[in-house]
Amino acid sequence: MTLADREWRLIPEAARDGPMQMALEEVAAETAADGGPRTVRAYQWAPSTLSMGYRQDADSVDWAYAEREGVTVTRRQTGGGGIYHDEHADISYSVIAPADELPGDLMDCYELLCEPILSAFREMGVDADFVSEEQPAIHEPACYLRALHPAHDIAVDGRKISGNAQYRTRDAVIQHGSLSYDLAVDAHLGVFAEHGVSADRFRERVTSIREECGIDREEAVSALEDALAEWCDARVGEWSDDELAAARELADEKYATDEWTRERTAPTN
């Protein structure tokens, strides 16, 4: 049985705050594990958000900068470094399905779930692929400046253009990732404390869809959504009212709290 033999929905890009975007992934995982549709989606962070990696130290964040600039901060369930998701310069996606329908090996699962991402870049005219060899870190707390790994970092001529991360619940797999549409260098560096990285050094390590092929953001999002849908034969769908209500409650009780964001303490039920 292939992926396309299952029921998949494509949820088109919608702008929501960071806590809600993260909560929706947990809820979608429950939906898929309970026999509902699997989900692929593109999404936008509004307002701009720093999503911290699961084990990231809160001291690595410049909290004063984030507050001053109106940047939301939340914490992901996935590991790795923090990502500054600029409302315009970032395009994000997720793929969510039951664990028993996907490879159990982490590297095999990454390879499968990144197929539509690489297809989307090809459709855009961006010559992107997994990095061919590891590269050392520039600033470890920042996803786009961490050591590059061939398993899940996508680059163009050694410059990172997409980071991807994955976690498993008991019954589901959630993979999400960031595609660099444009470079918001000052803000991307500004959310990290004591980074010591110049704008030029950042640009040496990171590239963007806009720099590589010049298409507008809407075209890039469309290419990503088309690739995701074609990969699993998904039909356009939407969140149910129950999913939205559950996600908002989870966002308020977990992803929007200082206990989760600063201390990695999840609520107890």
Disulfide bonds with the S-S distance in Angstrom:
none
